[in-house]
Amino acid sequence: MKKVAILQSNYIPWKGYFDMIAAVDEFILYDDMQYTRRDWRNRNQIKTPQGVQWLTIPVRVKGKYNQTIRETEIDDSDWAKSHWKSLSQNYHQAPHFEEVATLLEPLYLEHTYTHLSALNRNLIETVCSYLGITTKISNSWDYTLVEGKTERLADLCAQAGGTEYISGPAARDYIDENVFMDMDIKLTWFDYSGYPEYHQLWGAFVHGVTILDLLFNCGKDTSHYMKHVRP
């Protein structure tokens, strides 16, 4: 049995995203999909004394209505310094900030990125390494892409040698389960419910913020607050 999941890359995603990576044998970054504005591709949320705040990477979208995530270019060289400043200001009091910062700070202050997809993958792989997630991460362009929304997902899974496809629950609205059945691929819906709370800074608990919030607050104990990440 080989489990496969296919998702677009997100900027410093929330804990559920990494739980899905940990739950499968191969995770395919589906960045051949069209870039969508005001989505999770180039932004995420952190906690601050003033409430939840967005960190958004500026990207070039003018006149590029049909560009893919893979093609999307970053539009400002100073965004990284600004984001790291926000993370430092709002999390420097967290118990494990210094430990996690040694991994993240160089990615923000010593690297230059031209494309969103490459940046997202670099950050995702860094977090996976810290958490001990060894799942193979590949790109959708490593494979042949067929036509059809569900057909393409099922075919990607088959090309990867997958016998079970793990999908986020939101995809119920468009996935044709019969396509997977006809290809003899088991379709499983991932469950994002039931996460325990952990100690957070700044007021009432919020589940949907970036996983960096969990890392800064819990460090190597992060696995205790996730479902598929092992200590």
Summary of the structure (lengths in Angstrom):
residues: 231
radius of gyration: 17.8
end to end distance: 23.5
largest distance: 53.1
contacts: 703
relative contact order: 0.22
helix: 39%
strand: 18%
